[in-house]
Amino acid sequence: METVQIVLDKGLLQATDRAARRMKRNRSALVREALREHLKRLEVRSNEERDREGYSRQPQTRDESPLWEAEAAWPAE
């Protein structure tokens, strides 16, 4: 692991420390977990935006939905 230095305002630091105590973790572990989760959300958001742009350029055709719905339902039928 690498050590980094960040600057937090007093309120955010206090909230971080309170959350770390509640979760029985140290501050670094809490910040690492929060950063991982945030980065995952950013990736999902980016993928969703890419998909929206793709569908706006090439909209779904009317006959595509039944094919995807049948695929999604398998093997539930």
N, C-alpha and C positions, 0 to 999 in steps of 0.2 A: 504494500500500500504506500501511497505517497501522502505527504503532509502538505496541506494547503492552508492559506490564511484567507479568511473572509471577514467582511465588515457587516455587522448587523446592528440595527438600531436597538436601543435598550428594551423596548417593549417586545420586539420579536425574540430577542435573546431570552428574556424572562419567560415568554410563552414556550419557547423551545425547551428550556430547563424544566418547566412544570410538566410538559408532555413527556419528557424523558423520564422524570421521576415516576409519573403515573404508569408508564409502560415498563418501568424497571430496566431502563437502558441508559447507556451513557449518551451524552450529547452527540458525539460523533456518529454513533450507530443510528440515532434517530435522524440526523441530517442525511446520512448516506441513504437510508431507506426512503426518506421523503424525496430526495433527488432522483433516485431510481424510478419511483412511481411517477414523478413529474415527467421524466424523460419518456417513459412508456406512453403517458397520455399525449405528449407532443407527437410521438410517432404515430399513434392511432389517429390523431387529428390530421396529421399530414397525409396519411393513407386515405382517410375519408375525403379530404379535399381533392386528392388526386383522382379518386373514384368519381366524385361529383363532376369534376372537369371532364373526365372521360365520357361519362354518361351524357353530359350536355353536348359534347361534340358528336357522339354517336348514340342517340337515344335508343332505349329498348324498344324492340318491335312487339307488336301485339301477340304474336305466336310464341315469344320467348318465355313468358311467364308460366304457362302450363308445364313447359319442360323443366324449368328450375323448381317449381313447386313439387313436381313428381320426384325429382332428384332429392329434394330436401325431406320429403316424406318417407323415402325408402330407408330402412326396411319396415317402417311403422305400419305399412298397409297389411 
